[in-house]
Amino acid sequence: MLKLLKDLAALAIGIIEVLLIFRFILRLLAANPNSVFVNWIYVNTAPLLQPFIFAFPNPAVASGFVIEFTTLFAVFAYAFLGFVLQEILEILVDQKR
């Protein structure tokens, strides 16, 4: 049961990481927010960024390109959180044996 939980946690963190990386790339390349896919990514990743909002500036480069440091920090923070969660679950799985 704990192995399943560990696998589900890894899957959830992986999906979060991919979505945030997509957001970073789309903002960096100044993707059109009126596009259905781009809008979907922005809407669904906004709650993931709430704990980190306004932590870093988002400098705009020429022609609307934006380097979203908040998103980059969130990617690393969720990766670290996922690592810690995986280690805790690994300890629990080892104790069950």
C-alpha positions as CSV (number, residue, x, y, z in Angstrom):
1,M,0.0,0.0,0.0
2,L,2.8,2.4,0.8
3,K,4.6,1.5,-2.4
4,L,1.4,2.6,-4.3
5,L,1.3,5.8,-2.3
6,K,4.9,6.4,-3.1
7,D,4.3,5.8,-6.8
8,L,1.3,8.1,-6.8
9,A,3.2,10.8,-5.1
10,A,6.0,10.5,-7.7
11,L,3.4,10.7,-10.5
12,A,1.7,13.8,-9.0
13,I,5.0,15.6,-8.5
14,G,6.1,14.7,-12.0
15,I,2.9,16.2,-13.5
16,I,3.3,19.3,-11.4
17,E,6.9,19.7,-12.6
18,V,6.0,19.2,-16.3
19,L,3.1,21.8,-16.1
20,L,5.3,24.4,-14.4
21,I,8.1,23.9,-17.0
22,F,5.5,24.3,-19.8
23,R,4.4,27.5,-18.1
24,F,7.9,28.8,-17.8
25,I,8.7,28.1,-21.5
26,L,5.4,29.6,-22.7
27,R,6.0,32.8,-20.7
28,L,9.6,32.9,-21.8
29,L,8.6,32.7,-25.5
30,A,5.6,35.1,-25.0
31,A,3.0,32.6,-26.1
32,N,-0.4,34.0,-26.9
33,P,-2.6,33.7,-23.7
34,N,-5.7,33.6,-25.9
35,S,-4.7,30.2,-27.2
36,V,-6.7,27.4,-25.6
37,F,-3.7,25.3,-24.6
38,V,-1.6,28.3,-23.3
39,N,-4.6,29.6,-21.3
40,W,-5.2,26.1,-19.8
41,I,-1.6,25.9,-18.7
42,Y,-1.7,29.4,-17.1
43,V,-5.0,28.8,-15.3
44,N,-4.1,25.3,-14.0
45,T,-0.6,26.3,-12.8
46,A,-1.7,29.6,-11.1
47,P,-2.7,27.9,-7.9
48,L,0.6,26.1,-7.8
49,L,2.4,29.4,-7.8
50,Q,0.3,31.1,-5.1
51,P,2.8,30.3,-2.2
52,F,5.6,31.9,-4.2
53,I,3.8,34.8,-5.8
54,F,5.8,38.1,-5.5
55,A,8.8,36.3,-4.1
56,F,10.9,37.4,-7.2
57,P,10.5,40.0,-9.9
58,N,9.5,38.9,-13.4
59,P,11.7,40.9,-15.7
60,A,10.3,41.5,-19.1
61,V,12.6,41.2,-22.0
62,A,12.0,42.8,-25.4
63,S,8.8,42.0,-27.3
64,G,6.8,40.6,-24.3
65,F,9.2,37.8,-23.3
66,V,9.1,37.2,-19.6
67,I,11.5,35.4,-17.4
68,E,9.3,34.1,-14.5
69,F,11.7,33.5,-11.7
70,T,8.7,32.6,-9.5
71,T,7.9,29.6,-11.7
72,L,11.6,28.5,-11.7
73,F,11.7,28.7,-7.9
74,A,8.4,26.8,-7.7
75,V,9.9,24.0,-9.9
76,F,12.8,23.6,-7.6
77,A,10.6,23.9,-4.4
78,Y,8.2,21.2,-5.7
79,A,11.1,19.0,-6.7
80,F,12.6,19.3,-3.3
81,L,9.2,18.6,-1.6
82,G,8.8,15.6,-3.8
83,F,12.2,14.3,-2.9
84,V,11.5,14.7,0.8
85,L,8.1,13.0,0.5
86,Q,9.7,10.1,-1.5
87,E,12.4,9.7,1.2
88,I,9.8,9.7,4.0
89,L,7.7,7.1,2.2
90,E,10.8,5.0,1.5
91,I,11.6,5.0,5.2
92,L,8.0,3.9,5.9
93,V,8.2,1.1,3.3
94,D,11.4,-0.2,4.8
95,Q,10.0,-0.2,8.3
96,K,7.1,-2.4,7.1
97,R,9.5,-5.1,5.9
